[in-house]
Amino acid sequence: MSEYQTAPQHRVRQVARRGHYDRETVHAILDEGLVAHVGFMGAGGPVSPPMFYVRDGESVLVHGSRTSRFMKTLAAGAPLCLTVTLVDGLVLARSAFHHSMNYRSVMAHGVAVPLSAQEKPHALDLFTERVEVGRARVTRPANAIELKATEILRLPLVEVAAKVRTGGPIDDPEDMDLPVWAGVVPLWLARGEPVPCAMEKVEA
Amino acid sequence: MSEYQTAPQHRVRQVARRGHYDRETVHAILDEGLVAHVGFMGAGGPVSPPMFYVRDGESVLVHGSRTSRFMKTLAAGAPLCLTVTLVDGLVLARSAFHHSMNYRSVMAHGVAVPLSAQEKPHALDLFTERVEVGRARVTRPANAIELKATEILRLPLVEVAAKVRTGGPIDDPEDMDLPVWAGVVPLWLARGEPVPCAMEKVEA
């Protein structure tokens, strides 16, 4: 797939070789993550709340209550930085200095645009499908009151950078004989057995 | 334990009953998380990079390269919002609208202060111990060059709020008989078997 034409100020500078700009890498990270942290200037200074999100082609959608101060600020056009980070491992080196983490992250900069009333039902289906594929067909759809109460914002994927670290520790040559274990502790987001609602009326 | 005296503008407003200000809740979340997203105004607009961090009593420490533009901006006193989010589950409701996530998050606002050269070695030990308890004693400590290359910032925990959602879906009474499964899919950060470095010189 093609690459994002990300401006220099939004490209990875620190360990630039870990920067990736191809759509395949960026989309894969966004499609695996569940929570984005959205950084922007609120009324009282910077904020970076966690938000559920979903990728919709070349956009990321976030949603929230229309009465939320965060959603109001973003809907009014505040520049934002949306970051998704997947933690893949702890990297244990022979020297304290070279300890690290394996991760895959995406940062997207821009301004989000509120969806119209006509666009909302389909967008809400995308959120529901993100929770579980097929679920938009079986749950009760949002009614008029719920649709009105929900603000959905679209951030076009234009100024985008992925940053990825993989592999083992990178120790200095003179440390390689130190008698200390080195390697990677893998980390991933695990899913457990679904727990039925205690108020369940139907069998799972 | 006592409560943070968080100012009104930094308290949870959206679903305020999910806000927590006691040190026990805040510390437990910070001590379980591995990555913070730090929101602040960079030279070109808001940024929210992921950062490894460690709690040190009533502060959170973050570190990075002294040459990093992000660390330079933060060290110069840019107001920041540090957020740690633990994802605990997907909440599947009978209505699309009431789908949710279970999570525990902490947001801390303030200004971070660079540690002095004298404070750095102990702080670096805290980072190493956060990766694995006991590891600061067995790895090669940072040398003078590494210490100088590393910026460590301390954010005092003053303006702090935790937000926590737990439990099953909260459906509307009229939806309780809908024939759709409802409940929670538990999520957690799993740890796998450590993978020794391929360049290993000693037995694990």
Contacts between the chains, C-beta under 8 A, distances in Angstrom:
chain1	res1	chain2	res2	distance
A	9	B	43	7.4
A	9	B	44	4.3
A	10	B	44	7.3
A	13	B	68	7.8
A	13	B	69	6.5
A	14	B	64	7.5
A	14	B	65	6.1
A	14	B	67	7.7
A	14	B	68	4.8
A	14	B	69	7.8
A	14	B	70	7.6
A	34	B	87	6.0
A	34	B	90	7.7
A	34	B	101	7.1
A	34	B	187	7.7
A	35	B	85	5.7
A	35	B	87	5.9
A	35	B	101	7.5
A	35	B	103	7.5
A	37	B	37	3.6
A	37	B	39	7.2
A	37	B	48	5.1
A	37	B	50	7.9
A	37	B	83	5.7
A	37	B	85	7.1
A	38	B	48	7.0
A	39	B	37	7.1
A	39	B	39	3.3
A	39	B	40	7.4
A	39	B	46	4.6
A	39	B	47	6.1
A	39	B	48	2.9
A	39	B	81	7.5
A	40	B	39	7.4
A	40	B	46	4.9
A	41	B	41	6.4
A	41	B	46	6.1
A	43	B	9	7.3
A	44	B	9	4.3
A	44	B	10	7.2
A	44	B	109	7.9
A	45	B	79	4.6
A	45	B	81	7.0
A	45	B	109	6.4
A	46	B	39	4.6
A	46	B	40	4.9
A	46	B	41	6.1
A	46	B	46	6.4
A	46	B	78	8.0
A	46	B	79	5.9
A	46	B	80	6.1
A	46	B	81	4.8
A	46	B	109	8.0
A	47	B	39	6.0
A	47	B	81	4.9
A	47	B	107	7.4
A	47	B	109	8.0
A	48	B	37	5.1
A	48	B	38	7.0
A	48	B	39	2.9
A	48	B	48	4.6
A	48	B	81	4.8
A	48	B	82	7.6
A	48	B	83	4.7
A	48	B	107	7.4
A	49	B	83	6.7
A	49	B	107	7.1
A	50	B	37	7.9
A	50	B	83	6.4
A	50	B	85	4.1
A	50	B	103	6.9
A	50	B	105	5.6
A	52	B	101	6.0
A	64	B	14	7.5
A	65	B	14	6.1
A	67	B	14	7.7
A	68	B	13	7.7
A	68	B	14	4.9
A	69	B	13	6.5
A	69	B	14	7.8
A	70	B	14	7.6
A	78	B	46	8.0
A	79	B	45	4.7
A	79	B	46	5.9
A	80	B	46	6.0
A	81	B	39	7.4
A	81	B	45	7.1
A	81	B	46	4.8
A	81	B	47	4.9
A	81	B	48	4.8
A	82	B	48	7.7
A	83	B	37	5.7
A	83	B	48	4.7
A	83	B	49	6.7
A	83	B	50	6.3
A	85	B	35	5.7
A	85	B	37	7.1
A	85	B	50	4.1
A	87	B	34	6.0
A	87	B	35	5.9
A	87	B	189	6.7
A	90	B	34	7.7
A	90	B	131	5.3
A	90	B	132	7.5
A	92	B	131	6.2
A	92	B	132	6.4
A	92	B	135	7.0
A	92	B	194	7.7
A	93	B	139	7.1
A	94	B	139	6.3
A	94	B	140	6.2
A	95	B	139	5.9
A	95	B	140	4.2
A	95	B	141	7.9
A	95	B	142	7.5
A	95	B	146	7.8
A	96	B	124	5.9
A	96	B	125	7.5
A	96	B	127	7.7
A	96	B	128	4.6
A	96	B	135	7.8
A	96	B	136	6.7
A	96	B	139	4.7
A	96	B	140	6.6
A	96	B	141	5.7
A	96	B	142	5.5
A	97	B	124	7.9
A	97	B	140	8.0
A	97	B	142	4.9
A	97	B	143	7.8
A	97	B	146	4.2
A	97	B	150	7.5
A	99	B	127	7.2
A	99	B	128	6.1
A	99	B	131	5.3
A	99	B	135	8.0
A	99	B	139	7.6
A	101	B	34	7.1
A	101	B	35	7.5
A	101	B	52	5.9
A	103	B	35	7.5
A	103	B	50	6.9
A	105	B	50	5.5
A	107	B	47	7.4
A	107	B	48	7.5
A	107	B	49	7.1
A	109	B	44	8.0
A	109	B	45	6.4
A	109	B	46	8.0
A	124	B	96	5.9
A	124	B	97	7.9
A	125	B	96	7.5
A	127	B	96	7.7
A	127	B	99	7.2
A	128	B	96	4.6
A	128	B	99	6.1
A	131	B	90	5.3
A	131	B	92	6.3
A	131	B	99	5.3
A	132	B	90	7.4
A	132	B	92	6.4
A	132	B	185	7.8
A	135	B	92	7.1
A	135	B	96	7.8
A	136	B	96	6.7
A	138	B	180	4.9
A	139	B	93	7.1
A	139	B	94	6.3
A	139	B	95	5.9
A	139	B	96	4.7
A	139	B	99	7.6
A	139	B	178	7.7
A	139	B	180	5.6
A	140	B	94	6.2
A	140	B	95	4.2
A	140	B	96	6.6
A	140	B	97	7.9
A	140	B	175	5.6
A	140	B	178	5.9
A	140	B	180	7.8
A	141	B	95	7.9
A	141	B	96	5.7
A	142	B	95	7.5
A	142	B	96	5.5
A	142	B	97	4.9
A	143	B	97	7.8
A	146	B	95	7.8
A	146	B	97	4.2
A	150	B	97	7.5
A	168	B	195	7.6
A	168	B	197	4.3
A	168	B	198	6.2
A	168	B	199	7.1
A	169	B	197	5.7
A	171	B	199	7.6
A	175	B	140	5.6
A	176	B	199	6.4
A	176	B	201	5.5
A	177	B	201	5.3
A	178	B	139	7.7
A	178	B	140	5.9
A	178	B	202	8.0
A	179	B	202	5.1
A	180	B	138	4.9
A	180	B	139	5.6
A	180	B	140	7.8
A	180	B	202	7.3
A	181	B	194	7.6
A	181	B	196	7.0
A	181	B	200	8.0
A	181	B	202	7.2
A	181	B	204	5.1
A	182	B	196	7.2
A	182	B	197	4.2
A	182	B	199	7.7
A	182	B	200	6.5
A	183	B	194	5.4
A	183	B	195	5.1
A	183	B	196	4.2
A	183	B	197	4.5
A	183	B	200	7.1
A	183	B	204	7.3
A	184	B	194	7.0
A	184	B	195	4.8
A	184	B	197	7.6
A	185	B	132	7.9
A	185	B	191	5.8
A	185	B	192	7.0
A	185	B	194	5.0
A	185	B	195	7.8
A	186	B	191	7.1
A	186	B	192	3.5
A	186	B	193	7.5
A	186	B	194	8.0
A	186	B	195	6.6
A	187	B	34	7.7
A	187	B	189	5.7
A	187	B	190	6.9
A	187	B	191	5.9
A	187	B	192	7.4
A	188	B	189	7.4
A	188	B	190	5.5
A	188	B	192	7.3
A	189	B	87	6.7
A	189	B	187	5.7
A	189	B	188	7.3
A	189	B	189	6.1
A	189	B	190	7.4
A	190	B	187	6.9
A	190	B	188	5.5
A	190	B	189	7.4
A	190	B	190	3.7
A	191	B	185	5.8
A	191	B	186	7.1
A	191	B	187	5.9
A	192	B	185	7.0
A	192	B	186	3.5
A	192	B	187	7.4
A	192	B	188	7.4
A	193	B	186	7.5
A	194	B	92	7.7
A	194	B	181	7.6
A	194	B	183	5.4
A	194	B	184	7.0
A	194	B	185	5.0
A	195	B	168	7.6
A	195	B	183	5.1
A	195	B	184	4.8
A	195	B	185	7.8
A	195	B	186	6.6
A	196	B	181	7.0
A	196	B	182	7.2
A	196	B	183	4.2
A	197	B	168	4.4
A	197	B	169	5.7
A	197	B	182	4.2
A	197	B	183	4.5
A	197	B	184	7.7
A	198	B	168	6.2
A	199	B	168	7.1
A	199	B	171	7.6
A	199	B	176	6.4
A	199	B	182	7.7
A	200	B	182	6.6
A	200	B	183	7.2
A	201	B	176	5.6
A	201	B	177	5.3
A	202	B	179	5.0
A	202	B	180	7.4
A	202	B	181	7.2
A	204	B	181	5.0
A	204	B	183	7.3
